[in-house]
Amino acid sequence: MAGAAFEILLTDAPDPAARDVIVGGIVAFNTARMGPSGSRPLAVLLRQTDGTVAGGLWGRTSYGWLYVELLFVPEEARGTGLGRALMGRAEAEALERGCIGVWIDTFGEANAAFYGRLGYTRFGAIEDHPPGSTHIFLKKVLPGE
């Protein structure tokens, strides 16, 4: 790429292959400096009796941590302990995978309070994102052996 000419292109409809190029470059860069991430998807699904997925947890483990990207419990099932159970199952799997902790980001104090009750502590926040709310980052160090 030495001497290559570049242009900057802004788009709201990128080709998915462009993302693959960016991810591949980041993975190669990080692997060269920190070793392989060991990235693995992790999903804990909430299924209805007919087998339909109604919610659950979606994340990935890498570099010794579980990142919980998504957690959804249907409105009618909230307050029943299912969110706690989903998080507990994911944490147990993270430990099985050798992780030392879990991190998550969420919007608003009410959601952050849920994670606080599970032992998560705030390590960062973006005020007014979205406007009138706060984007909160939380983590939990898992128990050692």
C-alpha positions in Angstrom: 0.0 0.0 0.0 3.0 2.3 0.1 2.4 5.1 -2.2 -1.2 4.1 -2.7 -3.7 6.9 -3.2 -6.8 6.9 -1.0 -10.1 8.7 -1.1 -12.6 9.0 1.8 -16.1 7.8 1.0 -19.1 8.5 3.3 -22.1 6.2 2.9 -25.2 5.1 4.8 -25.5 1.9 2.6 -22.1 0.2 2.8 -21.4 -3.1 1.2 -21.1 -5.7 4.0 -17.8 -6.8 2.5 -16.4 -3.4 3.5 -17.1 -4.2 7.2 -15.2 -7.5 6.7 -12.2 -5.6 5.4 -12.2 -3.3 8.4 -12.8 -6.1 11.0 -10.1 -8.2 9.3 -7.6 -5.4 9.6 -8.4 -4.7 13.2 -8.2 -8.4 14.1 -4.8 -8.7 12.3 -3.5 -5.6 14.1 -4.7 -6.7 17.5 -3.4 -10.3 17.1 0.0 -9.1 16.1 0.3 -7.0 19.3 -1.8 -8.9 21.9 -2.1 -12.4 20.5 -5.3 -14.2 19.4 -8.5 -12.9 21.1 -10.1 -16.3 21.2 -13.4 -14.6 20.2 -16.4 -16.9 20.4 -20.1 -16.1 20.2 -22.3 -16.8 23.2 -26.1 -16.9 23.1 -28.5 -17.8 25.9 -31.9 -18.0 24.3 -35.3 -17.6 25.9 -37.7 -20.0 24.0 -41.4 -20.4 24.3 -42.9 -23.9 24.7 -43.4 -24.1 20.9 -39.7 -23.5 20.3 -40.0 -19.9 19.2 -37.2 -17.6 20.4 -38.8 -14.8 22.4 -35.7 -13.2 23.8 -32.4 -13.9 25.4 -28.8 -12.8 25.7 -26.3 -12.3 22.8 -22.7 -11.7 23.3 -19.1 -12.9 22.8 -16.1 -13.8 24.8 -12.7 -12.5 23.8 -9.4 -11.6 25.6 -10.7 -13.2 28.8 -14.0 -11.1 29.1 -17.6 -11.7 28.1 -19.2 -8.7 26.4 -23.0 -8.8 26.6 -24.2 -7.1 23.5 -27.9 -7.6 23.8 -30.3 -8.7 26.6 -34.0 -8.8 25.9 -36.8 -10.2 28.1 -40.4 -9.8 26.7 -42.5 -7.2 28.5 -44.9 -9.8 29.9 -42.0 -11.9 31.4 -40.2 -9.0 33.1 -39.9 -9.1 36.9 -40.0 -13.0 36.9 -36.3 -13.6 37.3 -35.7 -14.5 33.7 -33.2 -11.6 33.1 -31.3 -12.7 36.2 -31.3 -16.3 35.0 -30.1 -15.4 31.5 -27.2 -13.3 33.0 -26.4 -16.1 35.5 -26.2 -18.7 32.7 -24.0 -16.4 30.6 -21.7 -15.7 33.5 -21.4 -19.4 34.2 -20.4 -20.1 30.6 -17.9 -17.2 30.7 -16.3 -18.8 33.7 -16.2 -22.2 31.8 -14.4 -20.3 29.0 -11.8 -19.0 31.4 -13.1 -15.4 31.5 -12.3 -13.1 34.4 -15.2 -10.7 33.9 -18.3 -9.5 32.1 -19.0 -6.1 30.7 -22.2 -4.6 29.3 -23.5 -1.2 28.2 -27.1 0.0 28.7 -29.3 3.0 28.5 -30.8 4.7 31.6 -30.5 4.4 35.4 -33.3 1.8 35.7 -31.5 -0.6 33.5 -28.2 0.1 35.2 -29.9 -0.6 38.6 -30.9 -4.1 37.3 -27.2 -4.9 36.6 -26.2 -3.3 39.9 -28.4 -5.8 41.7 -26.4 -8.5 40.0 -23.1 -7.2 41.2 -22.1 -5.0 38.3 -20.4 -1.6 38.8 -20.3 1.4 36.6 -17.0 2.2 34.9 -18.1 4.9 32.5 -21.0 6.8 31.0 -22.0 9.1 28.2 -24.4 11.8 29.4 -27.3 12.8 27.1 -26.9 9.7 24.9 -29.7 9.4 23.8 -30.8 13.0 24.7 -32.3 13.0 28.1 -30.8 9.7 29.1 -27.4 8.2 29.9 -25.4 5.5 28.1 -23.9 3.5 31.0 -21.0 1.0 30.9 -20.8 -1.7 33.7 -18.6 -4.6 34.5 -18.4 -7.4 36.9 -15.2 -9.3 37.8 -16.1 -13.0 38.1 -15.1 -15.1 41.1 -11.7 -16.7 40.8 -10.9 -20.3 41.2 
